[in-house]
Amino acid sequence: MMPIHELQALLDKGFPGATINLDNPQGDGVHYQLQIVSELFQGKSLVEQHQMVYRALGDAMESAVHALALKTYTPAQWTKARGRA
């Protein structure tokens, strides 16, 4: 298990300037929900975006994170998604 602030630090380092919302809704330290808005996703497929997140989390994906519900957006996609809410 890895404290959520350490996972957040890995994401902050991998996605500077991004809007990152990381949560552990079950409070068990292994099931996470992540929403990330980053310019770095521009021109990338959804699979590529998710791979970028997994790379940023590195070894934590193999040990500390059992499940990750992941939503990735470019800023334009986020603006559009929020407009539908």
N, C-alpha and C positions, 0 to 999 in steps of 0.2 A: 504494500500500500504506500502511496505517495501523497503527501498533503496537497490539497487543491491549489494552494498558492505556488507550489513548485511546478505543477502542470501549467498554471497560468503564466509563470515566468518563461517556460519553454515556448509557449505560444507567442508571448510578447516579443521574445527574441527572434522567432521565426517570421513574425508578421508585424514588423514595426509600423506604428501608425494605424493599425487595424482596430476596428471595434470588435471586442471579443467578450462574449457572454458565456462563461463556463459555470455549470451548476452540477451539483450532486444531489438530485432530488430525493433519492432514497436514503441519503445520509450514510451510506455504507462504504464510501471511499473507493468504490470500484465501478459504479455505474454512473456515467456522465452524460450530460446534454451540452452540446457546444453549438453556438451560433457565432459565425465570424464573417465580418464584412471587410474585404481587403482589395486594394487596387491590384495586388499581385495575382489575383484570380482572373484578371482581364485576359481574354483570348484563350483561356484554358477550359477544357471540358470538365464536366462535373467529376468524372473519375480522376482527372489530373489534379483538380482542386483538393479532393479528399486525400490523394497521395501526398500532396504538399503538407497537409495537416499531419498525416501519419509520420512523415519525415521529421517535421518539427518536434513531434512528441518523442521520436526516437525509441529508445529501449522501454520507455514507459508504456508503449502500446503492447509490449510483450509481457510486462510484469504488473504494472500498477493499474492499468485500465482493462477491466474485463469487458465492458460494453461502452460504446460511444455513439450516441444519437447525434448526428452531425448535419448541420445546415450551413452551406457556404454561399456567399453572395459577393458580387462586385458592388461597388457603391450604387451604380445605376440599377442593378437588379434589386438591391435593397430598397431604393426609393420607389421603384415600381411595385414591389411586394407590399410595402407599407401603404401605398395608395389604394390597394384593394382591401385593406383591413378595415 
